[in-house]
Amino acid sequence: MSVIVPDQDARTRCVTDFSTNLVVEAAAGTGKTTLMSCRVAMLLAGGHHPGTIAAISFTEASASELGKRIHSVVEELLSGKVPLELKAALPNGLSGEQETALEAAVDHLDELTVTTIHSFCQQIIVDNSVEAKLDPGIKVADEMAADAMFDQAFSDWFTHALSSGNTLNRAVVVLTEDDPLEVERELRDLAKIRRQHRRAQPPRPDFSARPDIELVEAIDAYARWVADHPFDKKTNDYVVGFDQLRSHFDGAFAGEVDFDTLWRLSRPPRIGAMKWKSFEFEAFQRLGPFKKARGEEEGVRLHGEVLTLYGAVGEKLLALLAHTGSRMIWQLSGSMQAALDAYDEMKRRAAVMDFDDLLEHARDLVIGNMQVRDNVATRFPIVLVDECQDSDILQIEILFAIAADGPVSNWRQARLRPGALFFVGDPKQSIYRFRNADIAAYRAARDLIIGQPNGALVAITANFRSRSSIIDFVNLNFAEVFDGGSQPAYVALHPTIKHQPAVMPHVVRLSIGTEDEGPGEVRRLEAHAVGEICDQLIGRLPVRQKDGSQRPARAGDIALMAASHTELWLYEQELERRRIPVASQAGKALMRRPETLDMLTLLRALSDATDKLAFGALLRGPIIGLSDAELLDIVNELGEWKDGRPPDLSLLTDVSGLSNDYAKSAIESLQQLRGRSFAVPPAQLLSEAIEALLIRPILAARHVSRNARAIINLDALVEMARRYSVFGLSSLVEELHQQWERGATVQEGRSDSVEEAVQIVTMHNSKGLEWPIVIPIGTATNFRPPSQFVHQPGDNTLHWVVGGVAPASLDAARKEEARQQALERQRMWYVVCTRARDLLVVPNLPTSRAASWYRAVRLDKLELPEVNLDLLPDAVVEDRPAEANLQTAEKFAEEAAIVAASAPVLRWRQPSLHDADRTPAVIDLPPSSELTDPAPPPIGAGPLRGTLLHKLAEEVITDELTVTLEALTVRAGELLTQLHSQLLGQEIEFPDPAQAAALIRDTLAIEDVATLLPFLEAEVPVWNADGAILLAGRVDALIVREGRVLGVLDWKSDVNPSPKVKSDYVAQLDEYVSATGAIAGALVFMTGGELIWIGDREGLLAQLTAAPPAI
């Protein structure tokens, strides 16, 4: 890179002007990350403490890269070198003062905040959880957990809405009666949109409007005209239909209108004036009869009069229906709010947030709490933001509130502190509307910054990525697209790479299709051509490396950029057929992959031991790999055939006598896994099966060129299984089976090992990346049909249709959404074309449809040569020296010892679980009051009774419950009712509440227990570490006085426990006494009224009964 570039002054200002709030519009390939890292380094050299700077990037990967760059620049400066990017700003290197400041900053560099906006917001929330009224230990739930919680909240709301009888929920009931098969799916989709846009609402209807009166008046006006001019029969006949409309709508909005009435109003009678399957009116075409009846001039005049009146009736009808639709949507939205509130409450109780909550809560804190805003602004007086064109309105509100010179309620009125914001981005690359990115919000933020007395706009245009011919192509084709009106204004890129002779042009055309092929056929032809191009480019096309040298192209130098996910398997198949490794970052065909079918077969067999079809397919499939002959031999060894039927072979069959050792071992492994399915969740079961059956090496050998992808797909399937708990295996199998049957689009696993593979990425995912060779694919694909739900970020409103009746705002919202999508597709093409370093292959698809990605932007401003692979030199076998293996057995053993010493094996002890790896000492028990003749077991003896007794004791200790037989009996009944609702369908004998209440009363009356009761703290978690042994558990109660733990109490509900059981309990109690440093512990066997003490009982009781020390 040359030191002096066309935008050098602008670059220098970015790294030296710290008193101005700068908006830096840095075009593609101009080195935004380097610019930000250099600015941070210069801020540190200027004396700013690292802890006062927040550098915010769009993704975790880009934040990590930015952090590395900052460290690299700082290290280089302190070594006495000046990075090339800073030579203009530091022509003589660092001054003594700057060097001293930078050296001081190095010791605190870990205090520098380099993160994503969501992580930044999370830190604000955690630091101010009390002010946010959140649990101080609140965590961010992973996506699947949050989705599961939301699904539960929606299902509970939907069920309640159908059965509650509440007027507010009539919308759900009426819609379900109208379309019982589809309504839940449609409402769930609506709920997801509401969840994504938390604060969005449908436009509020004008409840004072009376479109019914306006319609009736229009009908009356038409009727009066007809009464005065009754000469045309068809004109007269319309009055009958209009009278039907009058009867249907007259007085409709005179008072409160419930959903049932709105639904009835949305279904007006069909009349002769209406079009087929529409409420719009047919054109009024009676001019000929009018002229015939009244003459030329009079006929035209009268026809014009009645046409206006007829049209008014039609317009007022549609307006009334639109108003009806708006009010139905408003009522449905009000009902659905309960589902969103329930979801928020579930998260609150679980002390978790979902991803979107991070922005919502942080925004509320910095806008609504002056102290929090001041604290954050004081801590971070300097904020740098990368990729700010992809910010949404919430992010901008947060950033401007922090950068303002005081509290703000409206970010658009903020006055920014000097040098508080460094806003870097490129509006031409704003392509994340589906993530709520709002280019209008970016433009408003940019204008607000540069409109401040201390604000300015800086343009960075020198491109260090692409060849000059690629830059020329981009400038020529996109200058008119980015016109400064609907799109951002275009600033031409300036190439910095010297032109060098090339074996083929850097921008070429790939023409596909000569006749009227459809999109599917074009994709098939394109996939074949692209596969051939990749095959020929690898090893033949010289590509430029970052140090300026050249080498033959490798598979990893090629990116296929997909416009959509449609039929990407065609391109993958072509590459695999040529044995070219491929890594797809765009694939959503997990449910078409053979490894998915293998895992589905495995899980089906494990979930149902009687499913012989799945078990047979598993044995014959690639995972086990038994031949038909081997299976037949196995069956014959199991016994004789009876009535032409072979002996049973299933996961329940005893195979210990099989002579085929491999088959016996495999089936026994499956049987062991089947047994595990009742004890572990499906994700763990699948992970164990993958290891036990050596599935990863099997897939690696089977798939060769795509083995990494097949293996990573296993991880994706394991991740899918995480949402299911123990006993959820059948549900997981059912979900996978349904998705496989319908070929659902599910994201495949993403591998980081892509350096040696052709990469397939979506246009969206390509931003911020670059490749020597870029080939757009799949651009013959038509745009997706518009969603039934439309979000308008400008006013944060949602628009949709209920019951087939569109609200008045929907048409305008859809048109605006279509316009914004079209503009974003143009920007996506700009992103694609600026990813290429050495070769850009531009598609030419003359037969593509008008609504295809290819037609989204015109790229024909320059006549391009057709791709000509004959120009390539002969393939070169790249001489890539192998790295010497310096590992020896001795060195390996030495390193293994170091690793073992630095990572001791930790053992968890959980005494309450009676760990199998612990042999408790048998302790001599003191005399007890155990009955010689055991009493008959109480009603409902067992774990359920124990849970009830423990809960009653806990509520007494926490003063939630008084120790009276009546109160205890009532509460026991309430608890049993709750437990019964959770155990429906299970045959369980429930305890008697009166009996449980009496037992608790009598237990608490025992002399020692009564003495301890005022000092008990219930249900306390306990942990302790003794070297490599960690102990964790929860004690029923601690005995505490004046903040000091004196003892441990453990309730036991066992009926007639044996001496061995008592011994185990005593050993468990002893561990808790040791862990807490207590002086004694007591086991209270509630059923028998027996106490067993360990430690110094008398000393403990003496301390409890002693008078408190004088203050």
N, C-alpha and C positions, 0 to 999 in steps of 0.2 A: 504494500500500500504506500502510496506517495504521502509525504508529510503534508503538502499543500494540496487541498482539494477545493472544488468550487464553493463549498459551504463552510470553509474553514473558520470564518469569523463567527458564524452561528454556532459551530461546535465549541469554539473557544469560550463563547459566552455561556454555554451550558455548563461548563466546568469551572467558571470563575465568578459568575454573577449570582451572589447568594442573597441579595436584598430584593430581588424581583421574583414575583410568582410567574413562572414560565410555563406556557403551553408549548410543548415541543412536538410538532407534527413531523415524525420521522418516517419516511417512506420505506417500502420493503427493501431489505438487504442493506440498510444504512448503518447497522450496528447500534441499535437502541440499547442492548444490554451492556455493551462496552461503554457507551456514553454514560449510562447511569452509574456503572461501577466507578468510572473515573470521577464523576461528580462527588460520589460518596467519599472517595479517597481524598479529594481536594477539600471537602468539608472537614474531614478529620485533620488534615494538615493545616487547616485554618483555625484549629482549636476547638472544634465542636466535639463534645463527648459522644462516643458511640451509642450510649444508652439513650440519647436524645433524638436519634434518627430512626425513622421507620421507612423501609423500602418495601413496597408492596407490589407483588407481581400476580399474574393471572392464574398460574398453575403451580403446583408444588415443584414440578420439574424445573420450570423457569425460575422460581424463587431459589431453588438449590443452585442452579447455574449462576444466577446473579451473585449469590453469596460467595461462590468459588472465585468468580471474577474479581470481586472486591478484595478478597484476601490476596489474590495474585497481584493486583495492581499495587496494593500496599507493600507487599514483600519486594516487588521490583523497585519501587521508589526507595525503600530503605536500604536496598543493596547498592544504591548509587546510580541505578539506571533509570532513565525516563521512558516509560512506554511510548510507543510511536504515536498513540492517540493524544498524548499530553505534551508533545514536543513544542507545539505552538504556544501552549499556555505556560510551559516551563522551559523556555529556551536555554536557561542556565542551570536547570535542575532546581531542587528544593532549596529554599533559603534556610539559614540556620534555625530561624524561628519555626518554619514549617516542619523541618526535620525533627526538632524537639517535640513539637505537638504530635506528630505522627508516631514517634516512638512511645510517647505517653499513651496514645490511643491503642496501640497494639496490645497492651496488657488488659484492655477492656473490650477487645474486639468481639468477644462472645456476648457482650451486652447489646450489640447491634441487632436490631430487629429487621430481619429479611424474611418475609413470609407472604402468604396469600391473604387476600382480604378477609376470607372466612376465618382463618387462623387468628388474624389480627383482631377480629370481632370477638372470637372466643376468649381471647385474653382479656379484653375489656369486660366481658360478662363475668368471667371467673373472678376477676379482681373486684368486681362490684356486684356480686351475686345477691347480697342482702338488699342493696338498693333496687335490684331488679326483681326482688321478691321470689328468688329462686333458691333451690338447695345449694349450699356452698360446694357440695361435691358433685355438682351437675356435670354430666358427660354428654358427648355427642353420640347418639345412637347410630349404628351402621345402617346403611340404606335398607337392607332386608329387614332388620328389626323394626325400623321406623315404618316401613311398608306394612309389615304384619300388624303393628299397632293400629295403623290407619284403617286397614281392612277390617279389623275387629270393631273399631269405633263405627265404621260405616255399617257393617252388618247389624250391630246392636241398634243403631238408629233406624235402619230400614225395617227391622222386625218390630221395633216399638211403634214406628209410625203407622204400620199396618194394623196394629192391634190396640192402639191407645184410645181411639175415639176422639182425640183432640182435634178441634177445628183447624188448628194450624197445620196438621198433618193430612188434611183431606186431599191435598194435592197429590200426595204419594198414593193414597188409596184409589183415587179416581184414575190416575195414570196406570196403575197396576190393573185395574178392572178393564181398561181399554186395551192394553197390550201386555198381558202377564208374562210373556216369554222374553221380551226385550227390555222391559222397564228397568230391571235391576242393573243390567249392563250399562244402559244409558245413564242412569243416575250415578252409578259408580264412576263412569267417565267424567261426568259433571263434577262430582266430588273431588276427583283428582285435579281437575283444573282449578277448582276453588282452593284446594290445598296449595297448588303451585303459586297462585296469586292471592295471598292471604287477605289483603285489604281490598281486593277488587269486588265490586258489586254490580249487578245489572243497573242500567239507568233507572232512576226512580220515576215511576209514572206520575203524571199530573192527576192527582185524585180529585181535583176540582173540575176536571174536564168533563163535558157532557156530549160525547160524540153520538150518543143515542138521540139527543134532541136535534143535533145537526142533521142526522140521517132522516129523521122523521120530517123535518122542515124541507129537506130536499125532495123527499117523496111527495109531500103535499104540494110543493111548487110544480112538480111534474104532473100530478093528478089534476091540478087546476088548469094547467095549460091544455091537457087533453080534453077536459070538460068543455073548454072554450073552442077547441078545434078537433072535434070527433070525426074527422074524415078519413083517417087511415087505420084500418083494423089492427095491423100488427103493432102500431104505436099505442093503440088503445089497450091491446092485450097485455102490454108490459105492466099496466096499472095493477092487474090482478096479482102478479108476482111481487110487485113492490108493496102491495098491501100485506102480503105474507111476511115480508121483511119487517114492516111496521109492527105487526102483531108480535113478532119474535123479539124485537129490540126495544119497543116503546117502554120508557121508564126504567131501562135496564140499570142505569147508574144513578138512580135517584137517591139511594142510601148505601149502606154497607153492602158489599157484594162478596159472597163467599166463593170458594173455588168451584163448587158444584154449579153455581150460577154462571160463573165465567166459562166453565167447560160447555155448558148448554149454549151460551151465547156464541161460542166459537164454532158451533155447528149449525149455521143458519139453514133454512130450507133451500133446496135447489130450485131455481127459477129459470125461465126461458132465456133471460138476458145473459146468463152466465156461460162462460166458456166451459168446455169439457174438462172435468177434474180440476176446476179452478173457481175461485170466487170473483175473478175479474170478469168484467162485462165484455161481451162481443161488441165489435164496432157497430155503431148505429148507421145503417146504410139504407135510407129510405128516400134519397133525393129524387130518384126517378118517379116513384109513385106520387111524391109531393108535387113535382112539376106537372105531372099529368092531371092531378086533381085541382091545383090552384094556379097553374100557369108558371112560366119560366121564372119571372122575377119574384113573385109572391112565394112560389114553392121553395126557392133558394133561401128566402128570408125566414120562412117558417121552419124550414129544416135546420137552419142555423140555430134558431131559438130552442127547439126541442133537443137538438144535439147537445147544447150546453147543459140543459136540465138533466138529460139522461146521463151525461158524463158526470155531473155533480153527484147523482145518486150513487154511481159506481165508486167515485172517489171517497164519498163519505162512508160507504160500506167498508171499503178497504181500510180507511182510517180507524173506523170503529173496531174492526177485527184486530188491527195492529195494537190498538189500545188494550183490547182484551188480552192479547198475547203478552203485552208488557206487564199487565197486572197478574197474569198467571205465573209468569216467570218470577215476579217479585215475591209472590206468596210461596212458591216452591223454594226459592232461595232462602226465605226466612225459615222455612221448615228445616232445610239442610244445614243451617247454621248450627243446629244442635249437634250434628255429627262432628263438625269441626271443633266445637267447644268440648265435646267428649274426648276427642283426640288430644286436644291441648291438656285436658285434665289427666288423661292417662300418662302423658309425658311428664307432667308435673309430679304425679305420684311416684313415677319410676325414676325421677331425678335425671331425666335425659332431655336433650333437644334434638331435633332433626336439623338437617343442613340449612334449611331456609330460616330456622329460628335464629341462627347466628346473626344474620343481618337484621332481622326484626327486633330482637332484644337489644342489640348494640345501638341501633338507631333510636329506640325509645330512651335508652340511657343518655346518649349524648345530646339528644334534642330535648328530652323531658326533665333531665336532672342537671341543674346548673353545677353542682359540686363535682359530679362525675365528669362532665364536659371539661371543667377547669382542670381537674386532675389529669385527664388524658392529654389535654392541650399542653399542660406544663411538662408532662413527661416526654411528649413527642412534639417539640416545636417545629420540627422539620419532617415533612412527609413527601416521599417520592412515590409516584404511581406509574407502573408500566402497563401497557395495553389498556389505557383508560378508555379507548373507544368501545370496549366491551363491557363497560360499567353499566349497571342499572341504576334506577333512580334512588334506591335505598343506599347503595354504595356511595353515590355522590353526596347524598344528604349527610352520611356519616363523616366523610372526608372533609366536607366544607364546614361542618359544625366544629371539627377539631382544629381546622386551620383558621377559623374566624378569630377576630380580636376580642370576642365576647360571646355570651350565650345567644343563640338564634332559634327562633321558632320556625322560620322559613329560610331555607338555605339560599334561595334566590336573592335574599336581601343581605347576605353575609358580607361583611367587610373583612378581607383577609389580612393577616399579619404579614409584614414584609418577608418575603422569602420562605413562607410556610409551605407552599405547594410547588412541586415540580411534576407537571402533568405530561406524560409521554405517551404518544400513541399515533395511530394512523387511521383516520376515519374511513379511508378507502378500503380498510381491512376489517370493517365492522361486520361480522358475519355470524354472530351468536344470538340472534333474536330468540331462538328456541330456549336459550338460557336467560331470558329476560333482558339481554343487552338492548339498550335503547339509544340509537344514534342521535335522536332528538335531544335526549338528556345530555349526551356528550356535547352536542353543539351549544346547548344552553350553558353548560358548565364552562366550556371554552370561552364563550362570549362574556360570561360574568368575570372570568379571570382577566382577560385582556382589556376589559372595560374598567378595571380598577386602576387607581393612580400608580400602583406598584405592580402592574401586570403587563405581560408582553407575549406575543406569538413568535415562535422561532421555527423556521422550516429547515429540515435536514434532508438533503436530496442525493448525496453522493453514495452510489451503490457499489459495494465491495463484493457482491455475490456473483452477478451474472455477466456473461460476455456482452460486448457492446451491441452486437446484432440483436440479442434478446432484449436489451434495454430499448433499442430503437423500435422493435416490434411492439413492445408494451406502450411506449410513449405514443406511437402513431395510432394504436387502436383504442386507447382508453382516454385520450385527451378530450374527445367529444362526449364520452360516457359520463365523466366526472365534470359536470358543467357548472358547478357552483350553485345550482338551484335545488332540485330534488336530491342530487348527489353532492358530495363534497367537491370543492374546487380542485382541479388537477394541477399539481406542480411536477414538472418533468423531472424524471430521474436522470442523474448524470453518471455515466459509466466511469469506472476508474481502472478497469483491467485493460491492459494494452492489447490491441488487436494483433493476433498472430495467425499465420496461415493454418487452415484446418482441413482435415481429410474430407469433411462434408459440412454443409451449412449448419449453423447452430440453431436455426429455426426451420423446420420442414413440415410438410403437410402429409397427412395420411388419409387418403380418400377411400371411403367404404360405401358400397352400394351404387348400382348403376340403373336399377329399375325401381319399381314402387315397393321396395321391401318394407315390412313392418319393423317396429322397434326390436322385437325378439330376433328376427333374422339378421338385422344390422349388428346386434350385439354378438351373435354367433360368428359372423364374418369378421367383426372387429377383434374378437378374442383370438381367432386363428392368426390374423395378421399381427397382432401385438405379440403373441407368443413367438412368432417367427422373428420379429424385430429384436426382441430381447435375446433370443438365442444367438443372433448374429452380432449384436452389439457387444456381448460379453466376450472379453478377450481380444476384441478388435478395435473398438473405438477408444482413442486416447482421451483420458479425462484429467482435468487439472486438480492437483491437490492444493491444500492450503498454503504450502510452502512454495507454490509456483511450479513444482515439478509435475511431470505427467507419468501416467501408468495406464495399462489397459483396463478397461471397465470391468468391474465385478458385478455380480448379481445384486449386491447391496447398494450399488450406485444408482439403481433404477427404482423409480417410484411410479406406480400406476395410480392415478388419482381418480377416484370414483365419484361420479355425481350423486349416486344413490347406492343403496345396498342391493338393488335388483340384479339377480342372476350373476353375482360376482363369481359364483362357482364355475362359470364358463371359462373365465380368465385363469382361475386357479388350475382348472383341469388341463388347460392348454400348456401352462408352465410345467405342471407335474408330468405331463406326457413327454415333455422334452427333458425331464429330469433336472429342471431348474428349481432350486429351492425357493419357496415363496412364504412370506410371512404377512398375514392379513391383519391389519389393524382396523379393518372395516367390516369384517365378516360378521353376519348375523345368521349364519346357517348352522348353528350348533345342533339343531334338531334334524339336520340332514347328514350329519357326520357318522361314519361307521362306528367310531369309538363310543358315540352316544348310544347307538343301538346295542353295542356290547354291554355297556353299563346298565342299560334298561333291562336287558335279558338277565344279567346277574342279579339285579335288585328284585326283579319279579320272582326269581327262583328263591331268593332268601326270604322274601316277604310271605310266600305261600309254599310250604313244603309239599303241598299236593299238586302244584302246578307242574305236571310232567312235561307239558309242551315247552315251557320256559327252561326247565331243567335239562331236557334233551337238547334244546338249542344251545344251551350254555356248554354242555359237554362236547357237542360237535363243532362249536364255534371256535374262533381263533384264540380265545382265552385259555380254554382247556385243550382243545385240538385233538380229541379222540376220533378215530376213523369209524366208519360204519361197522367194519369187521371187528374192531376192538370192542365196540359197544355190544355187538352180538355175542361175543365171547363172554363179556361180563354178565350179560343177562343169563346165558346158559349156566354159568357158575353159580347163580343165585338159587337155582332150583329147577324143578320140572315145569314144563308148560302144562296148563290145564285147560281143556276145552278150546284149544287153539290160542290161548292167551298166555303171553310170557309172564314170568314172575315179576313182581313189582320192583321197579328201580326208581327211587325218589330220594329226597334228602332225609327221609325217615328210615331208609333201608340200612341194615347192618352189613357193612362191606368189609368187615375185618378179615374175612376168609378169601378175598380176591387174590388171584395170583399176579395180576397186573399191578405192580407196586406204584407206578405213576398214577394210575386211575384211582387206586385206593387212597393214596396220599391226597390227591386233589379233592375227592369226594369228602374225605374226613375233614379237610380244611374248610370246605363249604359247610359241613354240618356244624363245625365249631363256630363259624361265622353266623350261621342261623341261630345258634344258641345265644350269641352275643347280641342279636337283634332285639332281644327283650330287655337288655340292660343298658345299651348305649344308644345315643341319638343316631339317626341315619348318616349324618356327615362323618361321624367317627367310624361307623360301621363300614362305609364306603372306603374311607382312608385305609382302614385295616385290611379290607379285601384287596385293595390295589397293591398293598405291600405283600400280603400273604400269597397272592396268586402271581406275583411278579409281572403285573400288567404293564408297567412302564417299559421294561426291556422288551416285552413282547410287541408293544406298539412301535418302539424304536426300530425293531427289526422288520416289522411289517410295512411301515410307511416310508422308510428311507428318506426321500426328499422333503417330506413334511412331518417327520417324526417329532420335531420340537413342538409343532403346532398341535399334533394329536395329543401329546403329553400334557401340554398346557390346558387343553380342553378338559382333561380329567380334573384339573384343579377347578375349572369353571363349574363342572358338575358337582364337585364336593361343595363348592360355595353355594350353589343352588340348594343343596340339602341342608344347609345350616339353619334354615328357618323352621325346620321340623324337630320336635323334641322326641324323647324316647316314646315308643309306640306310634310314631308318626311315619313309619316306613311305608305302610300301605298307602297313605295319602300322597307321599312323595312319588311312589310308583304310579299312582293314578294320574298325578299332574304330568309326569314325564311322558306317560303313554298318550295322554290327550294332546300334548304339545307335539309329540312325534307324529301322531296320526294326521294332524292338520298342518304339519310343516311350519310350526310357529317360528317367527323371527326372534331368535334369542342370540344375544351377543356371544361370540366365541371368546375363548381365553386369549389373552394378549401376552405375547412373548417378548422379552427384552432382547432375545438373541436374534437380531434382525440384520446384523452387519453383513452377513454372507447370503442374504436372501433378497429376492425382488420383493419390494414392499407394496402392498395394496392398502391405500389409505383413503379415507373420504376427504373431500375438499375441506370440510370443516376441520378435520384433525390435522391437516397439513400446515396450518398457520404456525409460524414460528420455526418451521423446519426448512431444510433445503436438501437437494440432491443434484448430482451431476446431470442426471437424465430424468426428465419428467414427461409422462405420457398420460394425458387425460383419457379416461375410458368411460363407457356407459352413458355418453352424453346424448345418445338417441332416445334414452328413457324419458318418458313424459313426466311432467311435474305431478307430484301427489295431488289428489283431489283435496279441496280445502276442508279443513276440520269443521265439524258442526258447531264447535265453540270458538268464538273469536274474542281475543283479549286486545283491548286498545290501551296501550301504555300511556297515551297522551292524557286521558282522563281516568285511567285505571278502571275501566268498565269491562264487563263481560256481556257477551251477546250470544243468544242461541234461540232455538225454536222449541216450543212446547206444544205437543198435540197437533203439529202441522201448521200452527198459526205463527207467523213471523211477526215479531215486534217491529215498530216503526224504525228503530235504530239499526236493525240488522243489515239491511241492504247497504247502507253507507259504510258500516263497519267492515263488511266483507269486501267492498270495493277498496277501502283503504288498506286492508290487510293484503289483498292481492297486489296492490301497488307497492307496498313495502317489501313483499316477497320478491317481486320482480327486480326491485332495486338491489336487494341483498344478493340475488343470483348474479347480477353484474359484478358486484364487489367480490363474490366468490371466484369468478373467472379471473379477476385481477390477482387475487391471491395465488391461484393455480399457476398463472403465467410467470409470476415472480419467484417461484420456488426453484426454477431451473438454473443451474450454473453453466452447463456446457451444451446441452441439447434439449430443445423443447419441440415435441412432436404434436402439432396442432391437428385435431380431427377435421375432416371435411366430409360431411354427411349430407349430400344433396337431397336424399329422400326423407330426411327426418321431419317430424311434424312441427307445426308452429308452436305447440305447447311442450316442446322438448328442451332439455338443458342446452343442447347445441345451439338453439335459436335464442337463448337468453341474452346473448350479446354478439354483435357482429365482429368477427376477427379477420375481415377480408380487406382491410385498408392497404395491405401489402401483398403483392403477388408472391406466394411462397412456392419453392420448388417441392416436387413430390419426393418423399423419402426414397433414397436410392442406396440400397445396401451394397451394391457393387463398388461403391466408392471406398468402402472400408478396406483397410490393409488386411493382410493375412493374420489369422489368429496368432497371438503370442502366448506362449506358456510362461506365465509370470514367474520369475525367479524370486520366490519368497523364502528367505533363509529360515530354516527351522530353528527354534530356540533349543539350545542345549539343555538336556535334563541333568541338572547338577545335584539331584536328590540321590542320596545313598541310604542304605538301610540304617546305618548308624545315625545319620542326620535326621532321618525320619523318626527314629526311636527317641532321639533327644528332643525333637520338637513335640512329639506326642507327650512326653513327660512334662514339658513346660505347659502344654495345654491342659493336661490333667490336673496339674498343681494349681493352675490359675482358675480352674472351673470345677470346684469340688461338687460332688453329687449331694444335692440337698434332699433330705428326707422329711416329708411332712408327716406329722403325727396328729391325728384327729381322734382323740380319746373317745368321743361320743359315738364314733362309728365302729368301735371295737376292731381296729385295723388288724387284718389277718397277719401282717408282718410283725406283730408284737405279741410276745408271750408274757402275759401279765403274771406278776408274782402272786402266788396263792398266799393270802394274808390271813393270819389267825383272827377270827372274828370274835369280838367280845360277846358276852351273853346277850341274848335278845329275847324279845317277847314273842317269838315265832310260835304259832299254835301247833300243838301236837296233833290235833284233829282239824285239818284244813276245812275252812268254811266253804260252802258252795260258791262258785264263781259269780260275781255280780253280773247283772244284765248288760250285754254288749261289751264284755271284757275284750280288750285288745287295743291296738294302736289308736283307734278312734276315741276310745274312752280316755286313753292317756293324753291325747291332744286336748280334749275337753277339760280334764282336770288341770293340766298345766296352764291353759288359758284362763281358767277361773282364778287360779292362784296368782297369776301375773296381774290380773286386773284388781285383785285385792291389794297386792303390794303397791301398785301405782295409784291407789286411792280412787280408782274408777268404780269400785264395787264395795258395798258395805257387807260385813260379815253377819248377815241375817239369813235365816233359812228361806224366807220368802224372796229376798232379792237374789240370792244365789240360784234358787230354782228357776225364777223368771229368766235370768241371764243364761243359765244352762239351756233352757228351751230355745232361746233366740239363737245361740251358737249352734245348736243341733239343727235348727231350721236352715241356717246358712250352709252348714256342712252337707245337709241332705240335698240341697239344690245343686251342689257340685258333684254329687255322687249318684245322680239319677241313673236308673237302670242297673245298678249294682246291688246284689243281694247281700246286704250288710245288716246285722242286728245292731240297732242303735242303743246307746246307753240310756238309762232312765234318768231324766234330769233331776228328779227329787232325790234319788239315791246319790247322784254325783254331788249335789248341793250339800247333803248331810255329811258326806265324806270330807268335803273341804272344810265345813264348819268344825267337825271333830278334829281334823288334822291341825287346824290353826289354834285349837284349844289346848293341844299338848303343851306342857309347861315350858319346855325349852323353845319350841316354835313360837309360842306367844311372847317369850322374852326377846327372840330375834326379830320378830315381825316389824317393829318400828325402824329397824336398821337395815332392812333388806332393799336392794336395788335389783329389779327384775331383768332377765334376758340380756346379759352383758357379754359382748364378744371378748374373747381372751386369746392372746397370742404371746408366744415367747420363742426365743432362739437360744439354743445351746450348741454352739459350734455349727456343725452342718445339719443339725436336727432342728426342724421348725415345728412348733406346735400351734395349732389353731383350733378354736372351738367356740362354743357359746354355753355359758353356765346359766342354770335356771335363776340363780340369785347370788349376789355378793352381799356379805355382811360388812357394812361400812359405817364407821363413826368418825366424824370430823375430817372427812376426806381420806382416811386411811382404811385400806382393805384389811379386815381382821379375819374373815373367814369366807368359806364357800358353802352354799346350800344347794342340794340337788334333790328335786322331787322325783320319786319313782312310783309308778302306778301298778307295778307288777302284782299279780295275784299269786301268792305262795311261791316266791322265788326260791330256787335251790341255793345251797351254799356256794356252788360254783358261780352262779349268776351274781350273787352278792359279792363274791370275791372280785369278779370282774368290775363291778360297779365301784368297789372300794379303790381298786387300782386306778380307775378313771378319775375318781375324785382326788386321789393323791396327786395325780399329774396337774390338775387344776390348782390345787393348793400350792404346789411348788411354783407353778407359773405365775401366780398372783402374789406370792410372798406372804400368804395368809398363815395364821398360827394354828388354825383348826378348820375342819370341814365336817359337814353333817349330811348323811343320807337319810331322807325321810320317806319311808315306805308307807304311802298314804292308806293303802287298802288294809294293811295289818296294824297301822298305828305304831310302827316300829321306828326307832332312831338308831343309827350307827354313827358314832363319832370317830374321827381320826384326829390326831394332834392334841393340842392342849385345850380341852373343852373348858376346864375350870378357869384357865387364864383368860380365855375369850369372854366367858360370861362375866368374869370379874371386871374386865375393861368396859363392858357394855353397861354394867350396873353402877360403876364408879361415878362419882359426881364430876361434872365437867370442870376443867381447870379454870381458875379465876382469871379474868381478863384484866 
